[in-house]
Amino acid sequence: MRFASLGSGSEGNGLVVEAGKTRILLDCGFGIGDTAVRLARLGLEPAGLDAIIVTHEHADHIDGVARLARKHELPVYLTYGTLTALDNRRSAIAQITVIDSHTPFSIGDIEIRPYPVPHDAREPAQYVFSDGKSSLGVLTDTGASTPHIETMLSGLDALVLECNHDLDMLENSKYPPYLKQRIAGRLGHLDNASAAQLLAGVDCSRLQHFLAAHLSQQNNTPELARAAVAQALNCGPEWIGVADQRNGFDWRDLT
């Protein structure tokens, strides 16, 4: 199994997971043309995808989903709450599968284990992907950890984890108070320290790859995110990968 990011941040998100003959896109917050360019960077074409899985309805995760699915006849998997948020865009998607955020399902050679997260969306879910040998966990867009989240993310071979902001940078930013409260609240986004604290409750002994994701371009830096996570994982900061907004990150292989 391998995985790569098309880009990660408030301007758009997308992650590709590949195992055997199956290739899945998790979220698509980019336009069709931009998505094609980002996929090409990974040696892929939109028509080579097998499905799109959606985490929640915020624009940076779902903006390109309906158009990409319609143009390339791709099935879309999402929770009922997320589906209701699509409004008139749902008619553009020919194949929709509503999932339960506690029930695993499979697409081709990949098993997907969804789990609910606290975030200010209608029914947000995040996912663990497995090919039967290796497993990849993804957690972005959550304001807090939960015991269930920590259980889902324990014993994985790779983890993509939100490190959205540095609390001091956010507090001293020019953001209005309501936005600061939303971002730092329980239904907002994980800060660096909270991400590190989450890792303290997770079995990380099998990790081959760790990627910090969904970094704020205004209220965080890769150096701060790496430092916080490296301390929690007891590793050097250079081992920590970062998914950026422009380039995401290149293929990571799981053995």
Secondary structure, 3 states (H helix, E strand, C coil): CEEEEEECCCCCCEEEEEECCEEEEECCCCCHHHHHHHHHHCCCCHHHCCEEECCCCCHHHHCCHHHHHHHHCCCEEEEHHHHHHCHHHHHHCCCEEEECCCCCEEECCEEEEEEECCCCCCCCEEEEEECCCCEEEEECCCCCCCHHHHHHCCCCCEEEEECCECHHHHHCCCCCHHHHHHHHCCCCCCEHHHHHHHHHCCCCCCCCEEEEECCCCCCCCHHHHHHHHHHHHCCCHHHCEECECCCEEEEEECC
